[in-house]
Amino acid sequence: METEFVMFVVSTPKDHADALREAMASAGAGQLGNYAHCSFTYEGEGRFIPSDAANPSYGAKRQINMVPEVRIEMLCKRTIVSEVIAAMKKAHPYEEPAYHYTAVEV
């Protein structure tokens, strides 16, 4: 049986977190019952090496870069995942944002 909800998870530099949460909430993520814009955020460190073909928003090409990031989790209905992904990608500063979603029972 397919669940109605997924937990959408994405990491972003700390200074873009508010804009990303707002974009995803505007697309319908973070709604549960009488509550809207619900999310959980925790801090970490993103590490990556951009190739010569990359256009990094942060850091330098061909070296390890470390960026203070936050991981944002928002519940969303499975039927709007594509809209949430589109909104997230439009608001995200990275050209290749890492994200995933997993079915959850609510």
N, C-alpha and C positions, 0 to 999 in steps of 0.2 A: 504494500500500500504506500502510495506517495504522500509525503507529509506536506502540509500547507505552507510551512515556514522554513526558511534557511537562516543560518547565521552568516552574515557577510563580514569578511575580515580583510582589512587593508592596512598597510603601513605607509606613513608619510612623514616628511620632516616636520618637526614640532611646530614650526612657524606657519605651516599650511593646514594644521589640524582643524581649526575652526571652520575654515572655508570648505574643507572636504566633508566634514560632518554636515554642514548646512546644505551642500549640494546633494548629498545622498538622502538627507531627510526631505528635501524638496521633491525628490524623485519617489518618495514614499517609504523609505527605509526608516526604521526606528519607531514604528507605530505598533502599539499593543494595547488593546482595549481603549480606555480613556486617556492614554498617555501618548505623546508624540515626541520626536527628536530624542528617543532613548538610545543611549550608547554606553559602551564601556571602553575606557582608554587606559593603556599602560605604556610606560616608557621603555625604550631599548636603544640599540645602536645598529644602524644599517651599515653594511660594508659591501663594497662593490669595486670592480675595476672596469671602467669604461674602455671600450675598444677605440681604435682610431676612427671608426665610422660613427661612433656615438656622439651625441650632442648633450653632455651632462648638464643638468641644472645646478648641480653641486659637484665640487671636486674637480680633479684633473684626469685626463686620459692616461691610460697605461700605467696607473699606479693604484694601490689600494686607498680608497677613500672611506672615511668613517663619518657618518652623519647622525646626530641625535634625532631619533625618530620616535613616533608614537604608533602604537597598533590600535586601530579602532575596530570595534565589533558592533554591528547593528543587526538586529532582527529584521527580516523583511519577508513579505509574501513571495513565494516561489514565482508567482505570475508576473512580478515586476522586476525580477533579477536583471533582465536586459536593460531596463531603464536606469536602474541603480548603477550598473556597470558603466553605461554611457555617461551618466552624470559624474561619476567618480573620475573617469578618464579625462573628462573635460576640465575638471577642477584640480587634478593632480599635477604637481610640477614635474614629475619624472616622465620621460618618453616611454618607459616600459614599467609601469607600476605593477608590483606583485600583489596579488589578491587571491582569495579563494572563498568558497562558501560551502556549507555543509548542512544537510537536512537536520532539523531539530524538531522535537515534540514540544508543543506549548500547551 
